[in-house]
Amino acid sequence: MAFEVEAKVLENRFVSGITWEIRLEAESIAKTTQPGQFVMLSTHVADNGEYDPLNRRPFAVADVEGSEISIFYDVVGRGTRKLTLLRGGNRVHLLGPLGEGVFPTEGVKKAVVVAGGIGASGVSLLVKRLAEKGIPTTVLYGARGKEFLSMRGWYDKISQRGVEIRYYTDDGSFGKKGFPVEDLDKFVDPQTVIYACGPKPLLRYLKDYSRQRGVKTYLSLDRRMACGWGVCLGCVIKTDRGFERVCKEGPVFEASRIVEL
Ligand SMILES: Cc1cc2nc3c(=O)[nH]c(=O)nc-3n(C[C@H](O)[C@H](O)[C@H](O)COP(=O)(O)OP(=O)(O)OC[C@H]3O[C@@H](n4cnc5c(N)ncnc54)[C@H](O)[C@@H]3O)c2cc1C
């Protein structure tokens, strides 16, 4: 069930690179969000006569704490630029949690979580739940450079709860130089379930990897979307069931079900 709420901004701060974090008071959403789900967030103050941009923007719920939700967002265009202007105490329209395709953790014995760039915010709540369940988990988190590992603080903290975190950068400025998927063979065995969120090339690689190795893999997909709840059909992808909506049947799909990424 999704809730339409006017959420209070608790904090909106620059993190690093092009990433900001916004924390919102949204109890109904905080209490019901499952790993992989997202919200549609208006990028301007609620009810002040502003309508630009008209469409809300989709963001993963990166973390929940009591009645708060946290979103990590990259500033890439008009909406996210406007989002940086929000201040503590402002109110924003928020719809969520959305997406019926979530990350399943039932019966999982061992997890490898691959996070690429801002995709780290699409799997962080999952990592928290895996830690809470005591499922042995390794996170392979890669980005262009040190400042783009913008959720490093969050992941360093969760590592204190027994999660192994490995960092990678394209330019070698932090962690190991290279892509996180290059080390998969070291951490994956037939018992492992792989979860991932990140840029398309990374997800394509994992889709092929999971087919070749027969490893169950769940991918969180990112498509431009206007409505976020299944009406506009702007975000469809081709799957083994025909066309499915990333916002409604997704955003998480089992890799083997995706025909075209
Ligand atoms: C389910 C889901 C969860 C997401 N979670 C997050 C998140 O946690 N953090 C985060 O930073 N981003 C996330 N995104 C992407 C985010 O929604 C877009 O970056 C945002 O809507 C861009 O808005 P804008 O107005 O700033 O950009 P626009 O001005 O609309 O576009 C600027 C540029 O960004 C590109 N762009 C816009 N939307 C997307 C998109 N969905 N995917 C890829 N490129 C896009 C455009 O093609 C254009 O080049 C998520 C997307 C989906 C579908």
The ligand as an SDF file (V2000), in Angstrom:
LIG
                    3D

 53 58  0  0  0  0  0  0  0  0999 V2000
   13.1440    3.3080   -9.1210 C   0  0  0  0  0  0  0  0  0  0  0  0
   14.1740    4.4230   -9.2390 C   0  0  0  0  0  0  0  0  0  0  0  0
   14.9330    4.7610   -8.1290 C   0  0  0  0  0  0  0  0  0  0  0  0
   15.8850    5.7870   -8.2320 C   0  0  0  0  0  0  0  0  0  0  0  0
   16.6220    6.0780   -7.1280 N   0  0  0  0  0  0  0  0  0  0  0  0
   17.5200    7.0790   -7.1850 C   0  0  0  0  0  0  0  0  0  0  0  0
   18.2970    7.4160   -6.0340 C   0  0  0  0  0  0  0  0  0  0  0  0
   18.1350    6.8280   -4.9710 O   0  0  0  0  0  0  0  0  0  0  0  0
   19.2020    8.4090   -6.1550 N   0  0  0  0  0  0  0  0  0  0  0  0
   19.4050    9.0750   -7.3390 C   0  0  0  0  0  0  0  0  0  0  0  0
   20.2540    9.9720   -7.4000 O   0  0  0  0  0  0  0  0  0  0  0  0
   18.6860    8.7830   -8.4410 N   0  0  0  0  0  0  0  0  0  0  0  0
   17.7460    7.8140   -8.3930 C   0  0  0  0  0  0  0  0  0  0  0  0
   17.0020    7.5320   -9.5090 N   0  0  0  0  0  0  0  0  0  0  0  0
   17.2020    8.3610  -10.7210 C   0  0  0  0  0  0  0  0  0  0  0  0
   16.4960    9.7100  -10.5010 C   0  0  0  0  0  0  0  0  0  0  0  0
   15.0950    9.4960  -10.4580 O   0  0  0  0  0  0  0  0  0  0  0  0
   16.8280   10.6890  -11.6280 C   0  0  0  0  0  0  0  0  0  0  0  0
   18.2030   10.9760  -11.5990 O   0  0  0  0  0  0  0  0  0  0  0  0
   16.0600   11.9860  -11.4500 C   0  0  0  0  0  0  0  0  0  0  0  0
   14.6890   11.7580  -11.6920 O   0  0  0  0  0  0  0  0  0  0  0  0
   16.5600   13.0460  -12.3900 C   0  0  0  0  0  0  0  0  0  0  0  0
   15.7270   14.1800  -12.2630 O   0  0  0  0  0  0  0  0  0  0  0  0
   16.1730   15.5910  -12.7940 P   0  0  0  0  0  0  0  0  0  0  0  0
   14.9540   16.4240  -12.9170 O   0  0  0  0  0  0  0  0  0  0  0  0
   17.2830   16.1590  -11.9700 O   0  0  0  0  0  0  0  0  0  0  0  0
   16.7850   15.2750  -14.1950 O   0  0  0  0  0  0  0  0  0  0  0  0
   16.1800   15.6110  -15.6320 P   0  0  0  0  0  0  0  0  0  0  0  0
   16.3410   17.1080  -15.8580 O   0  0  0  0  0  0  0  0  0  0  0  0
   14.8480   15.0080  -15.7930 O   0  0  0  0  0  0  0  0  0  0  0  0
   17.2210   14.8260  -16.5200 O   0  0  0  0  0  0  0  0  0  0  0  0
   18.6360   15.1340  -16.4290 C   0  0  0  0  0  0  0  0  0  0  0  0
   19.4490   13.9850  -16.9930 C   0  0  0  0  0  0  0  0  0  0  0  0
   19.2730   12.8030  -16.1940 O   0  0  0  0  0  0  0  0  0  0  0  0
   18.7760   11.7350  -16.9980 C   0  0  0  0  0  0  0  0  0  0  0  0
   17.7810   10.9980  -16.2140 N   0  0  0  0  0  0  0  0  0  0  0  0
   16.6130   11.4510  -15.7320 C   0  0  0  0  0  0  0  0  0  0  0  0
   15.9490   10.4750  -15.0780 N   0  0  0  0  0  0  0  0  0  0  0  0
   16.7260    9.3880  -15.1450 C   0  0  0  0  0  0  0  0  0  0  0  0
   16.6060    8.0670  -14.6910 C   0  0  0  0  0  0  0  0  0  0  0  0
   15.5470    7.6190  -14.0100 N   0  0  0  0  0  0  0  0  0  0  0  0
   17.6160    7.2130  -14.9430 N   0  0  0  0  0  0  0  0  0  0  0  0
   18.6970    7.5920  -15.6150 C   0  0  0  0  0  0  0  0  0  0  0  0
   18.8770    8.8320  -16.0810 N   0  0  0  0  0  0  0  0  0  0  0  0
   17.9030    9.7210  -15.8690 C   0  0  0  0  0  0  0  0  0  0  0  0
   18.1600   12.4050  -18.2070 C   0  0  0  0  0  0  0  0  0  0  0  0
   18.1540   11.5530  -19.3280 O   0  0  0  0  0  0  0  0  0  0  0  0
   19.0610   13.6020  -18.4120 C   0  0  0  0  0  0  0  0  0  0  0  0
   20.2280   13.2520  -19.0840 O   0  0  0  0  0  0  0  0  0  0  0  0
   16.0620    6.4980   -9.4500 C   0  0  0  0  0  0  0  0  0  0  0  0
   15.2770    6.1580  -10.5460 C   0  0  0  0  0  0  0  0  0  0  0  0
   14.3520    5.1340  -10.4550 C   0  0  0  0  0  0  0  0  0  0  0  0
   13.5290    4.7750  -11.6420 C   0  0  0  0  0  0  0  0  0  0  0  0
  1  2  1  0
  2  3  1  0
  2 52  2  0
  3  4  2  0
  4  5  1  0
  4 50  1  0
  5  6  2  0
  6  7  1  0
  6 13  1  0
  7  8  2  0
  7  9  1  0
  9 10  1  0
 10 11  2  0
 10 12  1  0
 12 13  2  0
 13 14  1  0
 14 15  1  0
 14 50  1  0
 15 16  1  0
 16 17  1  0
 16 18  1  0
 18 19  1  0
 18 20  1  0
 20 21  1  0
 20 22  1  0
 22 23  1  0
 23 24  1  0
 24 25  2  0
 24 26  1  0
 24 27  1  0
 27 28  1  0
 28 29  2  0
 28 30  1  0
 28 31  1  0
 31 32  1  0
 32 33  1  0
 33 34  1  0
 33 48  1  0
 34 35  1  0
 35 36  1  0
 35 46  1  0
 36 37  1  0
 36 45  1  0
 37 38  2  0
 38 39  1  0
 39 40  1  0
 39 45  2  0
 40 41  1  0
 40 42  2  0
 42 43  1  0
 43 44  2  0
 44 45  1  0
 46 47  1  0
 46 48  1  0
 48 49  1  0
 50 51  2  0
 51 52  1  0
 52 53  1  0
M  END
$$$$
